[in-house]
Amino acid sequence: MTREHEYTAGGGDSESPPPTRASATETSGGYDSGEIEYLDDGSVSIPIIDEELVVYKRLVVRERVIVRKDAEIEHRRIETELRRERLEYKEEGDARLT
């Protein structure tokens, strides 16, 4: 968008200054307000604006997956051999097992 402004310096009349840019822009030396500035010596500083393409990546949630855990009982018949230990003992003397 291009805007044209007419401004007459000096003269001392009540003419209002031209509109200024509201957003700050980044320059190689930091940030510039992008506004027209009136200097103490009476000169006017007018920003010259360029457009730059800025490309960056960011993380965005595309969708959400919900994981639930349900208990499931499964009955199976299993045939196998189980080991069992057997204790043999022998009583000797006055010792008794209870």
C-alpha positions as a printed NumPy array, in Angstrom:
array([[  0.   ,   0.   ,   0.   ],
       [  1.386,   3.424,  -0.913],
       [  0.27 ,   6.609,   0.811],
       [  0.992,  10.114,  -0.371],
       [  1.406,  12.965,   2.11 ],
       [  1.925,  16.635,   1.53 ],
       [  3.701,  18.599,   4.21 ],
       [  5.118,  22.098,   4.183],
       [  8.042,  22.602,   6.541],
       [  8.306,  25.851,   8.494],
       [  5.706,  28.611,   8.119],
       [  4.507,  28.324,  11.729],
       [  0.901,  27.581,  10.727],
       [ -1.294,  25.092,  12.586],
       [ -0.97 ,  22.428,   9.888],
       [ -0.843,  18.966,  11.449],
       [  2.124,  16.693,  10.693],
       [  1.628,  13.732,   8.354],
       [  0.433,  10.384,   9.719],
       [  3.067,   8.033,  11.081],
       [  3.479,   4.231,  11.085],
       [  2.268,   2.547,  14.23 ],
       [  4.28 ,  -0.701,  14.13 ],
       [  7.987,  -1.085,  14.856],
       [ 10.202,  -2.574,  12.17 ],
       [ 13.487,  -4.43 ,  12.532],
       [ 16.616,  -2.869,  11.065],
       [ 20.205,  -4.071,  10.942],
       [ 20.95 ,  -1.856,  13.955],
       [ 17.951,  -2.894,  16.066],
       [ 14.33 ,  -1.774,  15.99 ],
       [ 13.042,   1.392,  14.35 ],
       [  9.613,   2.801,  15.167],
       [  8.947,   3.342,  11.472],
       [  7.497,   6.755,  12.333],
       [  8.337,  10.12 ,  10.794],
       [ 10.532,  11.957,  13.303],
       [ 11.098,  15.69 ,  13.678],
       [ 14.656,  16.478,  14.705],
       [ 15.806,  19.371,  16.908],
       [ 17.491,  21.163,  13.993],
       [ 14.148,  21.384,  12.143],
       [ 14.818,  18.548,   9.721],
       [ 12.475,  15.607,   9.222],
       [ 13.58 ,  11.951,   9.336],
       [ 11.42 ,   9.812,   7.048],
       [ 11.904,   6.027,   7.145],
       [ 12.4  ,   4.137,   3.889],
       [ 10.734,   0.731,   4.235],
       [ 11.665,  -2.507,   2.451],
       [  9.784,  -5.78 ,   2.564],
       [ 11.669,  -8.945,   3.497],
       [ 10.388, -12.471,   3.334],
       [ 10.9  , -14.229,   6.685],
       [ 10.427, -17.992,   6.786],
       [ 10.544, -20.019,   9.997],
       [  9.277, -23.315,  11.352],
       [  7.277, -23.763,  14.532],
       [  5.552, -26.675,  16.217],
       [  1.787, -26.745,  15.806],
       [ -0.577, -29.39 ,  17.186],
       [ -2.157, -30.967,  14.121],
       [ -4.277, -33.539,  15.928],
       [ -4.375, -35.5  ,  19.157],
       [ -4.331, -39.257,  19.741],
       [ -6.039, -40.66 ,  22.846],
       [ -4.753, -43.98 ,  24.174],
       [ -6.847, -45.975,  26.649],
       [ -6.002, -49.149,  28.513],
       [ -8.719, -51.738,  29.17 ],
       [ -8.296, -54.889,  31.269],
       [ -9.086, -58.079,  29.407],
       [ -9.43 , -61.468,  31.095],
       [ -8.328, -64.424,  29.058],
       [ -8.84 , -68.016,  30.161],
       [ -6.563, -70.753,  28.809],
       [ -6.016, -74.334,  29.722],
       [ -2.334, -75.124,  29.914],
       [ -0.884, -78.567,  30.495],
       [  2.592, -78.711,  31.93 ],
       [  4.603, -80.48 ,  34.598],
       [  5.336, -78.661,  37.823],
       [  8.357, -79.445,  39.955],
       [  7.724, -80.308,  43.517],
       [ 10.257, -80.74 ,  46.228],
       [  9.921, -83.493,  48.731],
       [ 11.545, -83.55 ,  52.128],
       [ 12.528, -86.789,  53.703],
       [ 13.524, -86.807,  57.303],
       [ 14.661, -89.293,  59.843],
       [ 14.219, -88.82 ,  63.56 ],
       [ 17.305, -89.56 ,  65.602],
       [ 17.693, -89.45 ,  69.329],
       [ 15.38 , -87.103,  71.265],
       [ 14.676, -84.834,  68.25 ],
       [ 11.032, -84.664,  67.224],
       [  9.462, -82.837,  64.302],
       [  6.325, -80.907,  65.002]])
